[in-house]
Amino acid sequence: MSCIDPTVNAISSAGQGKTKQSFLVNLLTGWNAGVFIAIGATLATIVSQKVSADWAGFMFAAAFPIGLIGIIIMGGADLFTGDCMITPMATCTRKSKVTELYRNWFLALGGNLIGSICWAWIIAFSLIYGTSISAGSAAYAIAIAEAKIALVQADFVGGFLTMVFKGIICNLLVNFAIYQGMKSKDNLMAKVFNIWFPIMAFVAVGSEHVIANMFFIPIGIFSGANVTWTQAFIYNFLPVLTGNMIGGYVFMCLNYWFTTGTHDVDDPEGTVHSDIRKVGRVLKQLIPLIIGWVILALAYIIVPAGIAMFLENGITSSAGYARMSFMDNPMIGNMMVGLIIPIVIIVYVILISLILRIAFKKLPIRL
């Protein structure tokens, strides 16, 4: 009988299952999660504009959690920020190899990005944010996108570090919600409430979620924000990804693995590790985090930013320069920014995910 804590065991088993998905299934479950988070972001944006300014922030935070609730309740969706705790728990307990962790991360993050951009296109062309750049929801989407790059744009080092810490706060709360949801087992209403409030909290306090931002910034661009794709990747996605990985992996996964005994499947029942032994085990598990961050940051953030920078060469951003609407003439304010760059990035993400999956398939690394 396993001596692994029941909740840690359930989470690690879920993580093990995520590593067994095929390429296309994992890409699609990643896409689903990106869309679900974007649906919550869409609802939050619209609902917050239907109430007075005093209530707007509260309504935005209260509406947003529907996306993660859908992911947890419905299943079939693989959210990268949740995988910063769930899949590493499988490697900590030795149910999965480190290479399997990375193979899951590649497609979860890549699929989330693709799903988020696709939903941003749908929302932009549907005009549900409004028929003009000054419409309530469209104007708010623009303001959100421009605010999300403003700190790093104003002060790269200081702003970057600030966004990292905002990312840590966010993903601690996201995985707090997931952990509580796992402890709720089959009690549906308990799951909903245990997920709702931590997610509402991360939105209300102003922290940063990289997958949500993969929708918020593109829809801002398509609505008329003065933001470029290069700025989106470097000024927001990179620092927030860093913080989210630390928040989920260190503050939740390693934290709760340590406090429940740092047990793995090879430990016989009744095993009790000393604190020194537990600290050693935890420190060893920081290696996959560091290597994984380097690979993800380079392959999914820095290279796409470089692609965007090359394709944006000669384009001057301004308010409304890339707004998309079938009712406007032209329908796509800037073909390069509105369609070509995101399509090239999507194709690149699919190809690099396939290459990395194949490359890491033959590396049976286990710590």
N, C-alpha and C positions, 0 to 999 in steps of 0.2 A: 504494500500500500504506500502511496506517495506521501512524503512529509511536506510537500509544497503547499503553501497556504491555498485554501479553496478558491478565493477570488483571483489570486495570482495564477493559479492553475488554469482557471477558466479563460483568463486573458491570454495566457501563453498558448493555450490550445487554439484560441481564435487566431492568434498570430501565426501559428503553425499552418493553419488552414489557408491563410492569405498567401503563404509562400508556395502553395501547391497549385495556384491558378495558372492556366496556360497564358501565353502571351496575349492573345486577343481577349480572353475573358478578363484578365487583369487590366488591360487597357480600357475595356468597356466599363468595368466596375469603377475604375478611376474617373472615367468620363461621367458616369452617373453621379458620383459624389461631388464633382465640380459643379454639375448642374443643380443638384439639390441645395448646395450652399448658396449658389447664385439665386435660386428661387427665394430662399429666405432673405437674401440681400435685396432682391427686387421688391418683395412685400414690405420690408422695413422702410425702404426709400419712399414708396408710394404712401403707405399708411402714415408715416411721420409728417407728410405734407397735407394731411386731411384734418389736422388738429392745430390748436394754437401753439405758438412758439414755446410756451411754458411746458407743454406736454410732448413736444416733438421728439426730444431726446429719449424720453421714457418709452414712447410708442415704437421708436426705431429699435431700441434694445429688446422690447417685449416681443416684437414680431419676428426678429431675426432667427431665433432658435428653431423655427419650424424645419429648417434644412437639416440640422444634425439629428433632430428627432426622427425625421424621415429616414435618414441613413441607418440609425440604430434599430428602429422598429421594422422597417421594410427589408433591410439587408440588401445584398447585391450591389453595394456601393463601397468603395475603398478610398477613404479620406486620408491623405498623406499625414496631416497633422495628428490624427488619431494613431496612425501607424508609427509615429515617433515614440509611442509607448507600447502599443499592442504587439507589433512584430519584434521589437527588441526584447520584450519579455520572453518570447519564445527562444531567442538565442541565449539569454541569461540562464534559463532553465534547461538549456541544452536540448530543446526539442527541435531546433532548427539550426542550420549553419549560418555563419555570417554572410556568405555569398548569397544564400537564399533571402536573407534580410534585404540585401542590396537589390536583388532582382525584383523584390516587391516594391521597394522604394522608387525605383526607376519608373515603373509603370503607374504607380499611384500618383506621384507628382506630375509625371507627363500627362496622364489621363485627366487629372484635375485641371491642369492648365488648358488642355484642349476643350474640355467641357465648359469651362468658365468663359472662354473666348466665344465659343459657339452660342452660348446662351446670351452673351452680350450682343452678338449680331441679331439674334431673334428679337430681343427687347428693343434694340435700336430701330429695326425696320417695322416693328409693330406699332411704334409711336405711342405706346402706353405711358411713356414718361412725358408726353406732350408733343405738340406739333411745331414748337419753336424752341429756340435756344434759351428763351427766357421763361418757358413754362415751368411750373413749380417743381415737379420731379426731375425734369431735365436740368434745371438750374442747380438743384441740390446735388445731382449726380456729378455735375461739372465741379461744384465746390468740393465735394468729397475727393475726387480724383486729384485736383490741384493741391488740396491740403495734404494728401498722402505722400507727395514728393517734396513738399515745401521745406521740411526740417533739414533733410540731407542736402537739398539744393542750396539752402542758405549757409550751411556750415557742414561740410562733408564729414569730418571726423566726429564732431560733437553730435550732429544729427544722426549719423550712422549708429553710434553707440546708443543714443536715445531710442532709436527704432529697434535695436536688438533687445533692449530691456522691455520695451512694449510687447515684443514678440514672446519673450519669456513669460510675462504675466498672462498673455492670452492663452498660450498652449498649456500652461499649468491648469488654467480654469477649464479649457476644453477637455483635457484628459481627466480632470477631476470629475467632470460630468460623465465621461465614458466609464470611469471606474465605479462611480455611484450607480450608473445604469446597469453595469454587470452585477453589482451586488443586489440589485432589485430582482434579478432572476426573471420569473414569469409574471410578476405583478406589473401589468401594463401601465396603470396610472402612476405607480411609484416610479417607473422608468421615466415617464413623461416629466414629472415634477423634478426628479433628480437630474435630468438633463437640462431642463428649461432654465433653472435659476443660475447655475454657473455660466451658461452661455450668455444669458441676459447680462450677467455681471461683467463678462469680458468686453461686451459691446458698450455697456453703460460707462465703464471706467476709461474708455478710449484706448484700449490696447489694440494690437495689430495681428491679423490672421492672414497669412500669405495666400491661402486659397481664396478667401473672400476678396482679397485685394486683386487677385487675378480676374475677378469680375468687376469690382468697383472701378478700377482704373481704365480697362478697355471700354466699359460702357460710358465712362466719363469722356474718353477720347471720341467715341462715336456720337456722343451727345453735343460735343463742341468744346471740350476742355483744351486749354493750352498746355498740353502734356504730350511728350513723345514716347515711343515704345522704349527707346534707350533709357530715358529717365525712369520709366516704370520698372524696368529690370534692375537697374543699378541703384537708384535712389530709394526703392521700396522693397521689391522682391528679395534682393540679396540680404539686407540686414534683417528683414522680418523672417525669412527662411532660417537664418542663423539663430535668432531668438526662439522661434518656434521649436527647432530641433533641440535646443538646450532645455526649454521648458518641458517638453514631453518626455525626452529621454532621461535627463538628469533629475529634474524636480519631481517627476512622477514615476517613471519606470524604475530607475535605480534606487530612488528613495523608498518606494514600497517593497521592492525586492529585498533591500537591506533590512527594513523594519520587520519583515516577515521571515527573516532567517537566511536569505541568499541561498535557498535550497535549489537543487536541480534534480533531474530525473535519475541521476546516478547515486544520489544520497539515500541510504537505507532509512527506513522509518525510525523516528526517534533521534535522528542526527541533530546535534546542536553545535553550531559553529561559534568560535570565539569572536569577539569584536575585531580583533586584528585580522583574523581569517576573512571575515565579512568585508572589511575595508579593502583587503587585497583583491577579493573577487570583484568588488564594485569598480575599483580602479582599472582592473584589467578590461572591463567592459566599456571603458571610455575610448579605447582604441578604435572600435568599429564606428563610434560616433564621429571621431575626428576624420577618419578616412572617408566615411560616408559623406560628411559635409563637404570635403574637398571635391569629391567626384560630382555631387549634386550641384554645388555652386558653380563649378566649371562647366559641366555639360548642360545644365538646365537654366542657368542664369547668365553667366558671363558670355558664353558663346552666342546664345540668342541675342543678347545685348549688342554684341559685335555685329551680328547679321543685321539687326535693326539699324545700327549706326551707319553701316555701309549703305543700306538701302535708303536711309533718310538723308543721305548726303545731298545738299543743295535745297532741301525742303526747309522753309521757315515756318515754324509753328506760330499759331495765333489763335485767338478765340474763334471757335467755329470752323477751323480750317479742315477738320476731318469729320464733320457732322454727316451722319448717314440717314437718309429718308427718301422713300419713294415719292413723297410729295414735293420734294425740292428739285431744283434744276441747277446743277447736276444732282442726281440721286445720291452719289457718293462724293462728298466734298473733296476728298483727296484719294484717288484710287490706290496709290502706293500705301498710304497709311491705313486706309480703311479695309482694304482687301489683300493686297499683295504681301505686305509685311507679315500680317498674322497668318496667312496661308503658308508662306515660306517657313515661318517658325513652327507651325503645326507639322508640316512635312518633316522638318528637321528633327523635331521631338520624337516623332514615330520612328524615324530611321536610327537615331542615336539610342533610343530605348531598345530597339531590336539588336543593335550591335552590342550594347552593354549586357543585355540578357544572355546573348550567345557567349560573350567573352567570360562572363562570371559563372556560366554553367559548369565549366570544367575545373573550377577552383574550389575544392572541398575544404574551405577554411572553417575551423571550429575552434573557438577560444575556450 
